[in-house]
Amino acid sequence: MSTGVTGHLRWYIFLTRKALGSRLVTFRIHDSLRLVEEDIQLIKVDGPRRRVYIKLSNEDRMKEMLRYTNRTCEYKHDKGEISQVRVEIAGMGTKRIRIAGLPREVKEATIKESLYKYGEIVNIRDETWAAVYKYKVFNGIRKVEIKLKRHMPSHLNIAGNEALIFYDGQPPTCYPCNEPGLQHVD
């Protein structure tokens, strides 16, 4: 997420886990994320939300760190317990959305055109059945990585098809009117 600061961009990531304590957090950041002092502009511990926000000095370093960690790392507690920690871009950032209800014949360009007002499409892939189901073929879900600039409704009409949209952090919307926060009751 960029801010309106002149001169350069500032980038935030955040870490979440079940029981975050501020003690030794900076050492854990160094060990787990391989960040050096020049990479970091700010570290903020949000205890009630159990998150650590790290403001990075440039986008390339942020992308490199996300690739290196594969968006997860381990946090070793003082008593040896290990917790898995998600590493994400703060704010709306990049989301991985899933779209159901589109036939395979709907072209990638059509999906991009339908979603452009919600953000920049990074990648579109077909989801496949896992190998345990014997046939690793398309399962009817499109996976879209998008740099979200505004939340998406839970359903959209894409190429004449009623597509269901879902992603982590998506606010609920009313099915008939697509308005956020409303729930339709028959």
C-alpha positions, 0 to 999 in steps of 0.5 A: 500500500503506498502513502502520499509521501513524496520522495519514495513509496512506503510499504507495510506488511503485517504479521498475525498469530494467536498469542503475540507478545512484544518481547523479543519481536524485533529479534524474531523479525530479524531471524524469520524475515531476514530484514535489516535496519535499512529495510525497516522504517517502523515497527508497531505492535498491536497487542489487542489485534495480535499483529505486528506492522512493519513499514518497509522502505521499498516495494522490491524488498517487500516483494522479495520478503513475501516470496522468501517467506511464502507468506508464512513464517514460524515464531518461536516462543520463549518456552520453545513452542512454535506458532505459524505466522501469516505475513501479508500486505497491510490494508486491502493489498493483494487478495486471492479471490475465488470465483465460482459459477463461470464456465471454462469458456469465459475468457481471462480477458472477460474476467479482467474487464469485469473486475477492473473497477475493483483493482489490478488483476495480477494473475488468473488461474483455474483451480483443480481438484486435489490429487486425492480425488484421482483426477487433477482437472478444473473444478469450476473455480477461478483463482484471481490474485488482485491488488484490491482497491475496493471490496467486491460484492459476493456475486457479479454478472460476468459474461451473462453468468451469475458468478459467486465471489469470495475472499478472506476479509470480504464484507457480507453483502445482500444477495438481491441488492449487493449492498454491504452489511445487509442480509436478505430475509425471505 
